[in-house]
Amino acid sequence: MHTAELARRAGVKVSTVRFYERSGVLAEPERTASGYRDYRESDVRRMRFLRRGQELGFTLAELHEFDHFSQTVRAGSVSAGEVAEAAAQKLREIEEKVADLQRTSLAIKALLEAQCIDPSAPCPIVSALAGDHDASGAD
């Protein structure tokens, strides 16, 4: 199948397919006699794997590592425990991001509750975003 068909079936843009090839996470396929790329069904599965992994927050490097792990587990040179540890590390990173987002949400809610009331005073939201220690606008 040609690049456009691969992109359509994988739910990505043609530019994404080319980006993945340049990044080395998708091997460049064989070419037809007329020079067109000739992708296989396995490339559709690979593109879906990459797209879904990125939607879940994995980097291309992490996805490439997971793919490498899956191949080496099948070959017997990497244990499933190593794959699980890599996934557990990613889960820890995600949980840290969630906690940080929750703290940010609470801070923004507090700032919104301390709305800019006096038009001549500095706005506490702007002060907090500027990194001032006292978000109330008083120094």
Stockholm file with secondary structure:
# STOCKHOLM 1.0

chainA/1-139         MHTAELARRAGVKVSTVRFYERSGVLAEPERTASGYRDYRESDVRRMRFLRRGQELGFTLAELHEFDHFSQTVRAGSVSAGEVAEAAAQKLREIEEKVADLQRTSLAIKALLEAQCIDPSAPCPIVSALAGDHDASGAD
#=GR chainA/1-139 SS CCHHHHHHHHTSCHHHHHHHHHHTSSCCCEECTTSCEECCHHHHHHHHHHHHHHHTTCCHHHHHHHHHHHHHHHHTSSCHHHHHHHHHHHHHHHHHHHHHHHHHHHHHHHHHHTCCCCTTSCCHHHHHHTTCSCTTSCC
#=GC SS_cons         CCHHHHHHHHTSCHHHHHHHHHHTSSCCCEECTTSCEECCHHHHHHHHHHHHHHHTTCCHHHHHHHHHHHHHHHHTSSCHHHHHHHHHHHHHHHHHHHHHHHHHHHHHHHHHHTCCCCTTSCCHHHHHHTTCSCTTSCC
//
